[in-house]
Structures are given as structure tokens and as C-alpha cells.
Amino acid sequence: MWADNETTNDLIGFRVHSDLIRDVVTDLKLLPISIGVFGEWGGGKTSIMRMLERDLNPLNYPEGAPERERYGKIACVYFNGWLFEGYDDAKAAIITSILLKIQSYEGFRQKAGNSIQKLLASVNWMRVISFGVKHLALPAVAAAVTGGTGLLPALLGAGRAFLVEKAPKTEGQEGEGSTELEDFFKDADKDDPVGRVRRFRDDFAQLLTEAGIESLIVLVDDLDRCSPERIIENLEAIKLFVNVERTAFVIGADPRIVKHAIAIRYGKQGLDTDEERQQLVKDYLEKLIQVPYHLPKLSPSEVETYMTLLFSYRYLPDDKFRLCLTACDEKRVANRYSTFRFADVQLAVGEENVNPQLSSSLAFCSLAAPLITDGLKGNPRQVKRFLNAFVLRKQLAQVAKLENIKDDVLVKLMILEYVRPEKFVQLYGWQSTQDGKPEQLSFLEAKGTDVEVRNAKMDEEVKGWEDKLLLRWLHMQPLLAGVDLRNYFWIARDRLDSTLSGTTLIPPVVQKALTGILSTVRAEVAESLELVKTLSPEDVGILLSTLEAEFRRKPATVQGGFIALLNGRVEGVAECLAKAIGSVSATAIEPGFVIRLETALEQFPQAKPVLEPALQHLKKTGTKAARAVGDNKQR
């Protein structure tokens, strides 16, 4: 098993990206600058951040090394936005973290300790102006800061009351006047918020000069795990308060979630069309992120190398693993397209006969890497989680004394679990009634390779398996026709019984969309529909497949989600819902759902031809749901 954490060990070959970003943020001619390290959840963003943090620390270089002197003039701050999700003001959180980090450098503190304390005190006022700033669009705020527009509303009274309540009392003193903030607010009403913001920026720039800081580099991580409001507050803090000369910000996030947050916060400010709202989101993001840097997905050779290093880390002593890591780095430098395999591990550790478990695992890597890459879209975290699940199932098979569990068959079935969970459940049903060897699967594999094969009856049974992703899975080696699948499904019972909350391999952006779609709050549903529009076709497929699988288990929990997606005109939802309705007992379908479905179809007539047969079939069942069919029209 492997810990599901970021690492400074470069197992995925992303040091090249870290080095490039480091070169940019340490080039004084390019500052100030903001770089967006964009990628999906688990794509390697945090590992790059940690590599940057380590490489910019002068103490990680020997005495006399040029890097030690060069980076000694740089202040590097790592900030995890998600850890401050519950803080009352995200702006204050990030600014305070930056100031405290600068204060932690002894040399900087000695030169500018008083300025740091002054700015830390000013942060309290930032909590006050957040009452006003967070209700206005950033373009208006930014223009005000640079002198281009009028003043912001002060809201100082509410802010004063808020901070006075929160402020610590001095021992022996009582009442509002006894707080440490009394002097701070003494003349607050004489100044406007914009003036305060501008003065803070000036003071912050002066602090960098006084402290002798050649450049300030702030690494903002896990922004996409925050709520939409927090995402915007963190971005505003960067743009308004601390984005001054000699600063660089590296922001790691999934751009889809950031765009979703912008759309929620600013996308409805008097804009009439989707095109206008999309343009606003695009413009906003471009003003905040000067250099977008998109991390690539891993190729099959990179996935195999990654898996090789993961297993080497698991089975080799630390010193020998380090030899492997160094050898892999050297091979990557010599040839970016190379693969680090079993023979390379043998050469690196200087042993012909390595650990038998490692030898077996590395043989598996070569076999499984193409399947895993295709199924998991080259996502490093997904690969690690997949391997953890794979190892657990292999161990379960050993404990249960199940024989003939082949790695390639297990991997292929596990990929189906991830890409199409409802089809995995359907395959389970087929094999459970046919001694583990479903004829439908044999037919599907033959149909994909022999156009002469025809079977009308079975065609109806395998309806829904014709999409490109499933056909690609069917054609993956090994073919499963004639393979007894009973033991494989026995060790997969944890997934067959899983709930919606247990879908650990679903990408966070899809999970976020699912949560909102299933909400009972209309605004949250509407926001999630906007997020769904940004998903790739494959992610939409995962979303629909998850809903369909859950519909089979507990129809009532997701019926509202299907209606929301129908109302949102999401492609493929009608077909998915028709299959879901046909897969459960009519007694499990609520009459209210039928009425809402027919109402949705009146607004979305294109879906009627797909769903009408399912409704007519339901009408013949004599259930409460059957009596509701057509009830909406009668009323």
C-alpha cells in the first residue's frame, strides 16, 4: 500500500515542470507575475508545489553553493487555502500567513520587524473591509485601488462591532473601550477603504525593501478544494493587497472549479447571455493568472515508470530505492520517451535476482500500464489509488485461498468499475447466473471483432454497451470470453455494495457536481448545472453512470438529480434515465418523480422519444407510479 499524499520524490517525472516554474519566478525581470499550475485533481500540482518549496529553501544546499546565497534573498511561502476554509476572512488568512512566514526568517525579521508588526495589525482592518469588498466585482475594486473609480462602501460600523466582539480583552479591563482595537479604530472613519488598501500595498512593498527581500514567492495550493466564495476571496487578496513589485504567485488549481467559482460570484451581474457570462469569467481569470501552465496527463510509458517506482519504493530498502530514483532521473534526462522497467531496476541496484515480489510486480506493470493509462486518463493519484485497491484485492484473494486470479483480468475488470460502474454491476448480474462465464460478454467481444455475428435477442440484452469507451474496454487485452469471473467478483464485493459516498475514484470535480445536483437547494442545483457544462464528455459519462448505478440501489436518492439534469439539457441524460427506470422495480419509483419527469419532458421535447417507452412500460405495471403516468397532462 502507498500513502495517498503529495511527495517531493519525483516519481512521475514532473521535476522538469517544477524547474521551469522555478526559473520563471526567480527571474527578477519577469516580476511581478502570477502563474496558474492547472490540472485535474491528483494531477501532480501539490507535488510540484512541494518540490518548489524544497528547492527554494537555501538550507537545502551546502555551504558555499551558489543556490544557498541566491535563495537566501528569497522568501518562499507555502499556503494551503483549504486549511483556512473555516477562517472568518480568507484574505486575512493568506496575508497573515505571508507576513508570519517572512517574520520566521531571522535575517528578514531583524531588518523589518516593526514593519511586519504594523502590517499584521492592519490585517485586522482587512477583515473589516471584507464586509464591503466581497460584495463588489473585482474589476471595480481593482480600478478603485489604482485610482480609476469612486470609493467603496465602508461598512465600518458593522466591522468594528464584529472585530471588537472577537478581539481578546486585556486582563482587568472591561467593555468595548478596553479592547486592543480601541486605538486602531480611533480614526478609522476618517479614511476610506480604497485608501487603506492602497496604503497597505505601499507598506507591503516597503516591507520587502526594508527586509532585503529580493523576491517573494507565494505557493497557493488546494485552492480548488475551497468553497466558491473562499476561492474568490483568496484570489482577491492576491490581486488587491500583496501583488506588488518583486512578487510571484504560483496558484495550483483545477481551472474548471475556479471558473465555476467566478461564474457563481460574478456571472450574473446584469449579463444577459451565456456568451457574455463566459467572457466575463475568461477575462477575470486572465487578469488574475498571467501565465496558465497546464500539466499534461501521463502517457503509458510514464505510467509504467511511475508504477515501477512505486513498487520499488514498496519492496526495496531506502538506500536501494534511492539508487533506482537516481537512475530513473538520469534515464529521463537522456530520453524523455524512455520507460524505466525491471531491467533498469536490476541494473540500478546491482542485483540480478531482485526481491521475488518486486520481480512479479514489475512484470505486472509492463502488462497493466496501457490498460490503467487508458482507464484512468493518466492521472497519478488515480493510478496510486487504483494500485492500492488492486493490492488489497490480491491480498484478499490470497487470504481466501482463491486460485487462478490473474493480474491482467483483475485490472481490466477494475477499470470497468471506474469508467462504467453500472455496467460493472450488470456484468456481475450476467456472470452470477451463468457460472461466471456470461454469454453476453462473449457476444460483445465477438461483435466488436466479427461483423458477421448477429443475435437479435442478445442485442436487446446488451443495449447500452455500444458507446466508444465501452467498446474500447471490450477490445482491451485480455479478452474475457470463457474466463470464469466468479472469484473476481467475489473479491470486488466492497464495490458492488458501495454507496454514492464510497465512489473514491470519481474525480472531485464530478463529485462536486454530483453533490450540487442532488441538493434540495435550488441555487446549489443551478450552480452545479453550470459546472456540468464545463465537464469533458468522459466526466459527464462518469456522472451519469454513477447516478444510474445509485438509481439501481436507491432510486429515491437520485431521482431529483436526474430531473435537474434533464432540465439542464445535459447530453445523454435521457438515455441514461431510460435505462435506469427499466432496471428497477416499478414499486421503487415514486409518483411524484413521474409527474416531475413529465413536466420536464414538456420543456425538453427532444427527450420524449427516448423516455416515452419507459413511461409507457411503467404505466402497465399497476403501481402507484403507473397511475401517475399522464396525471400531469390531466391536470
Phi, psi and omega in degrees: 000153180232142178294139182270060182232162174291164182211153173271350172287122185276082180275342185252005177076027183265005178300328179300323178288319179298316180296320179296313180296322178297319178299322182290311187286346177260005176270106185299334181291339183265353184274150357285153182209151173232128182242131175261114174271100190259137177183165178287166174307133179078011183275358177108009183297311183293323178298321177296318178300316181292324176297317178297315180300317179293314185289338180267003178271114184298335182289349178272009178237148182292159176304134179090348179290139181300328180295327182296317179288318183296312183280350175293343179262005183247137172257120180247127183239126173260125182232121177261105184298328184292329180294338181254023182302324182271001180290147187292337180214112183295326179300312180298324182296311183289321180294316179299318179300319179296313183294318180294325178293317177299320180296332182287341175280115186302315182296319180291321182294321181296325183277330188220034182300318181294321180295323178297314180297321178298317181289325177298322177294324181292336180299327177303323179290332177299327177294332178287311185290345177298335177300328180262316186298320186291351179263003182241156179289143182302320179305322179292319180295313181298320179296321179295319180298325182267009175088016186262358181206186185284189186274158175272155175297139188280309183054034185291327181300311180296321180295318180298314181299320181296310185286326178298321179295322184277337188291146178288142178272146175281137185303132178090355180249152181224160174085168184298323183289350183268000182284163179290349182270358185303311180294326183297321183271001187303320180235025183298324184292345182281347185241152178261159183301320181298319178298321178296317180298314181297319180293322178298317179300316179297316180295323180293318177297321179294324178301315180300322179292311182299320183283350182074027180277115180291322175202150177248125180242119182248122179259110183258113187244160175058029179297324184285355176270352181277165174292158180307318181297318180292322178302313181295318181298319179295318179295321179294319179301318180296312186289321189273323193251322189237004177275078182243183179304145177069027176241150175222135179239128176246114188247116180263124183194161168277115185300332180296320181287323177295316178298322177299317180296319179297317181297321179293317186284319189236355190284356183237026183271073176075014180267135189269328188240159176298324180298318178295318180295319178296323179292321178298315179299316180298314181296318181300311183295322180292329177289328182274320183249106182285323183234100175279129181235108185267124179284136180282159172279153182288141175276169178304319180293323179290323177295318178297318178298316180299315179295321178300316180290324178297314179291326177296320178297325183286321190254348182257150171299157187302319183295322180285327175297322179298323177297319178297315182297318178295316179297322179294317178301317180295321180292323178296319179296320182288325182206106182296341184261006183282165177238135179267113189238190183305313182298325179292323177295315178303314181295320183292319184270352176073029180229134177284322182249095179279174178316126182304323179295320178292319179301315179295319181294321181289328174295321176298320181302314181298322182285318191269340187306313179298320179296313183294319179300313181295317184285326186252009173057033174065031181266118186301316182292322177297321179299314182295316179295321178299315180295322177300315179295320179298312181298318179299318181290323176298318179294321178297319179297321179293316180297321181279000180057042175270125182261168175062032172272107182266138185300315185293324178292317180298317179298315182298317179294323179293326176296320177298322176306318185282311188281329181214077184301327181290329177285329175298317177296320179296318178297322176301316179297318179299309186289334183291339180255004185227035178055036174081359183234080186291131177295328182300320181292319177299318179297315182297317179295321179290321180297328180285342184242345182224105185289350180280343183286126179221140176201096187301317182298316182286332176305319180292322180294327184260018179301136180102352179267011187267359182288161190299320183295317180291322177297322177296320178295318181300326183275352177298144171277142004273153172287147189256001178301128179085355179276132177284113187264001188300313182294326179295319179284334177297317181280357178256015185297334179299325179277327179294331180261006187289155176257178180301323181288349182263009183278075189289341181269359178286130180303144182305324180296326176286320176300318179298318178296318179300313182301316180291320180298325182270004180289155175265000179265120185303317182299321180292323177295315180298319179296320181291326176298323176295321178294321179301325180297338181270352184284151174288159177306323180292320178292323175298321178298319178295318178301310181293320180297321179294317177297318180296317179297319180290328177299323180295326182277306184220085185306322186296334185286338186235004181300318178297327179295320178295320178297318179298318180290326175296315179296333179272003177059038181287129184295132177091351185291324181296314180298317181295317181293321179300317178294322181295316180298320181286350185263354183236165176292141180297336179292342181274351183264129185278143178303321180299325178295319180298316180297316179295324180295315180294325176297318179295322181292332176296327179272344184228066187298338180298336182274349183301313181301332181280319187265341183300318178301321179295320179293320180293324175295319179297325183296335183275358188275344179075014180271178176298321178296323180298320180291341180278343180295124181087351182296325180296323180290323181295326180282000000 
